Amino acid sequence: METNGTGRSLAWLLATWAVTRAVLLLFVFGVYAFSDLDVTSDVSVIYRGWYEVLRQGTFPVDDVTWQYPPAAALAILSPAALPFLSYTHAFFLLAFLADVVVMALLVYPGRRSDRSRRGAWVWVAGVPLLGPTVYARYDVMVTAVAVAALLAGVRHPRVMGTLTAFGALLKVWPALLLVGCFRRRAWASTAVTASGLAALFAVSMPGAFSFLTFQRDRGTEVESLGALVFHVARHFGWQGQVLLNYGSLEFLGPHVNQVSTVALALTGAAFGWLLLWRLRATRRAPHTIAEAAFTAVLMFTVTSRVISPQYLVWLVGLAAVCVSYRASRMGVPALMVVAASFVTVLEFPLGFVHVVTSDRYGVLLLMTRNGLLVAAALTAAHRLWRSTVPPAPATPLPPQPTRHRKTPVSP
């Protein structure tokens, strides 16, 4: 009886995944229009342009929109593996296959007693809520590498290290997967793999690390937490602009540099908290690696100068890994991330005009989405600390002096 129930649950899970992914494919292949804003143009225009440059054996060093580490070239060049399809259609299919990989990784551990399929349900639900943007960016490919690394971390630290290094060279943020890893073999494997791949790219292709300069010069993107300052300020006469800058729409004008500096300071504070947590954490469980990674990426996302819609793909993937452990305490932050994914698609692409013009609806969407992410980050950090850091021993009260009562002397 229990086996039949498990089988039906798996059937519903796979059926829901299949239906939602079929709908996403219909949108990205242009069978149906999702919105007036074409989210696939990044692939057909930007990625395709980079593809032509990368095929010549060099990075697009003259294009400031190239802000990715060197292994990102592999993702951009990957459609060449399907020469019978156009570049855009091949890319969409490969993004879909990355989704398949994540789904398979999350379903398989559900067969173990300490795991469940709740994580797979988070992935099934969270991804389509972001709309066709998921398949029109290479972030789903990076997320597949990160999910594989986290699931390998408990039993195969060297595999985790290798995958983490590769993921970090794809899009930097997977380096945060190591925050909760206390296995030296994982760190050593990461260092060796990253050094080898970085040296290989530096020698073989000019401009492998030009992205560092471009990232440094970025401003405050219109969807970030700091951008809310200027969205509100525009209603009180702030004289600034929203312009395409370094590949995204950013605020340019008075006090933007100061807000960007505050964002960097908050990122530094997040790093300091994570370092303190590592020094204090002594109660570690198999799911601690995933929970620490989820918390770290949440904290760095909300304090970033840029919160693009595709960033939610990372968070959904990491949240799914966390709740795939029965003992995980990240259920509430995971639900907040799923809810934020739904608000994100309302903000981009469906309501992006409202965001750019800073009208009340656009500001409300951003406040809601970013508020959910901040709440998720704070909740995750609190739960991670409570579950891994033992409480400080209570300070004993100083002994009270004993008062001796004088015994009256009988006459």
Residue, then its C-alpha position, 0 to 999 in steps of 0.5 A: m500500500e505504501t509503495n503504491g502511494t509512493g508511486r502515485s506521488l512520483a507519477w504526479l510529480l513527473a506529470t506536473w514537471a512535464v506539463t510545466r516544462a512543455v509550456l515553457l518550451l512553447f513560450v521560448f520557441g515562440v509558439y505562444a507569446f508570453s509577454d510584449l517583452d521578448v525575453t529570448s533576445d539575450v540568446s538570439v542577439i547577445y549570446r549569439g554575438w558572443y558565440e561568433v567572437l568566442r569561435q575565433g579563440t578570444f573573449p569579447v574583451d571590447d564588449v562591456t556586457w561580457q561580465y562572466p568568468p572564463a568557463a562561461a564561454l563553454a555555455i555560450l559555445s554549447p549550441a555548437a554541439l547541436p549543429f542541426l538546430s539554429y543557435t537559439h533553438a539549440f540553446f533552449l534545448l540545452a537549457f531544458l536538458a539542464d532542467v532535466v538533470v536537476m530534476a533527476l538529481l532531486v528525485y533520486p535521493g528521495r529514495r533514501s530514508d533521510r531524504s524526501r521529494r519535497g525538494a523536487w516539488v520546490w524545483v517543479a513549482g519554482v522554475p515555471l513561476l519565473g516564466p520563459t526567462v529560465y530557458a533564455r539564460y544560461d543560469v539553469m546550467v550553472t544551477a545544475v552544476a551547483v545542485a550536483a556539487l551539493l548533493a555530492g558533498v556529503r559522501h564525495p568531497r573531492v567531486m564536490g570540490t571539482l564541480t564547485a570550481f567548475g561552477a565558480l568559473l561559470k558564474v562565480w556564485p557557486a564558490l559560496l557552496l564551500v561556506g558550509c563545507f568543513r572537508r579539506r579534500a573538497w577545498a583542496s580539490t576546488a583549489v586544484t581544479a580552479s587553478g588548472l582551469a583558470a591557467l588553461f583559459a588564461v593561456s589559450m584565450p586572450g581576455a579570460f579575466s577582463f570581466l573583473t574590471f567590468q563587474r567592478d564598474r557596475g552601478t545600481e540596477v533597477e531591480s536591486l534592493g538599493a534601487l528602491v531608494f531611487h524608485v521612491a526618490r523619483h516621486f519626490g523630485w530626484q533628478g536621475q535617469v534609468l539607462l542601459n549601462y553594462g548590459s542592464l538598466e541602471f540608475l545614473g544620477p546623484h547619490v547613486n555611487q553612495v548607494s552602491t557603496v552601501a551595497l558593497a558594505l552590506t556584502g562585506a557585513a554578510f561575509g563577516w557574519l558567515l565567517l563568524w558562523r563558520l568559527r562558531a558552528t560545531r553542530r553539523a549535520p549532512h544537510t548543513i552544507a546545503e543550508a549554509a550555501f543557500t543562506a550565503v547565496l541569499m545574503f549575497t543576492v539581496t546585498s548585490r547591486v544587481i538582482s536580475p530575474q535569473y538569479l532566482v533560478w539559483l535560489v530555487g535550486l539551492a532551496a530545493v536541495c535543502v528541503s530534500y533533506r527531511a531534517s532541514r529547517m529551511g522550509v519557510p525560507a524556501l517557500m519565500v523564495v518560491a513566492a518571490s519567483f512568482v512576484t519576479v515574473l510579474e515584475f519581469p517581463l510582465g510589469f517591467v515597464h512599470v518598474v522602469t518608470s517607477d510608478r506605484y505598481g512597479v515600486l510595489l512589485l519590487m518592494t514585495r519581491n525584494g522584501l520576500l528575499v530579505a525575509a528569506a535571508l534573515t530567516a535562513a540565517h537565524r535558523l542556520w545559526r540556531s541549528t549549528v551554533p550551541p547556545a552560550p552557557a549561562t553565567p552562574l550567579p555569584p554565591q550569596p553570603t550566608r547569614h548566620r543567625k545568632t542563637p540567643v544565650s539562655p540566662 
